Amino acid sequence: MNQSAISIFVKLGYWDVYRLNVVLTAIVFRMILYIWGFMALLWLALSALLLFRPSQEQDWAVITQNASSLEWVLALPLLFVFVLPLLSARRVMRDERVKRGISYQFSDAGIHIETCVSKTDLSWAAIRRVTELRSAFLVFTNPRIASMVPKRCLNSTQSVTDLRELFRTHVAKTKLRRD
């Protein structure tokens, strides 16, 4: 691993902010999404059973008419997870601090963060977990608060590897890809 600091300037785009909002919303509503998934599976199983079970046409019509509102209820979590973050991403992109970008410096000593209004040094103990997505790292300082570090902001694949190794070394809870 390279012992020097890894410096990154991050200027998030609209879709970066949207993806981060979707992930954080899914984390917040995780239990509701599990329940919703279970209910959706039950509804699909019931639909399949009624479709393949020989019954009178009147029976099928009554059941499908009574279950029609359930289809809308099953769509609500999709609205919360995928549509509402579209609106909040637009609001976040209006913030001048997000427009100007954030500078990160990762080293064995910790993380130095600099915005247009502040400078902060975080020790590695302040980082609860790091999750690697296909296109970015999510650095959680709280179970529901994360900073996004897009891989496109890193200079090379070696920088991605070095940053991944820093996370593995200093953060106990990580979900990182293999090199």
Residue pairs with C-beta under 8 A, 6 or more apart in sequence:
1 162
1 165
1 166
1 169
2 158
2 162
3 108
4 107
5 105
5 106
5 107
6 105
6 106
6 107
6 154
6 159
6 162
6 163
6 166
7 103
7 104
7 105
8 103
8 104
8 105
8 106
8 149
8 153
8 154
9 101
9 102
9 103
9 104
9 153
10 101
10 102
10 103
10 104
10 148
10 149
10 150
10 153
11 99
11 100
11 101
11 102
11 153
12 20
12 98
12 101
12 148
12 150
14 89
14 90
14 93
15 89
16 136
16 148
16 150
17 89
17 92
17 93
17 98
17 148
18 85
18 86
18 89
19 133
19 135
19 136
19 148
20 138
20 146
20 148
21 85
21 88
21 89
21 92
22 81
22 82
22 85
23 133
23 138
23 146
24 144
24 145
24 146
25 80
25 81
25 84
25 85
26 33
26 81
27 143
27 144
28 144
29 77
29 80
29 81
32 77
33 77
33 81
36 74
36 76
36 77
39 74
40 74
43 67
43 70
43 74
46 67
50 60
50 63
50 64
92 98
93 99
96 116
97 115
97 116
97 117
100 115
100 116
101 115
102 113
102 114
102 115
102 147
103 113
103 114
103 115
104 111
104 112
104 113
104 147
104 149
105 111
105 112
105 113
105 114
106 163
106 166
107 166
108 166
108 169
108 170
109 123
110 121
110 122
110 123
110 124
110 126
111 121
111 122
111 124
111 127
111 139
112 119
112 120
112 121
112 122
113 119
113 120
113 121
113 122
113 147
114 120
122 141
124 170
124 171
126 141
127 139
127 140
127 141
127 170
127 171
128 140
128 141
128 142
128 143
128 173
129 140
129 171
129 172
129 173
129 174
129 175
130 137
130 138
130 139
130 140
130 167
130 171
130 173
130 174
130 175
130 176
131 137
131 138
131 140
131 146
131 174
131 175
131 176
132 138
132 164
132 174
132 175
132 176
132 177
135 150
135 151
135 152
136 148
136 149
136 150
136 151
137 148
137 149
137 151
137 163
137 164
137 167
138 146
138 147
138 148
138 149
139 146
139 147
139 148
139 149
140 146
141 147
149 163
151 160
154 160
154 163
161 179
164 176
164 177
164 179
167 174
167 176
168 174
168 176
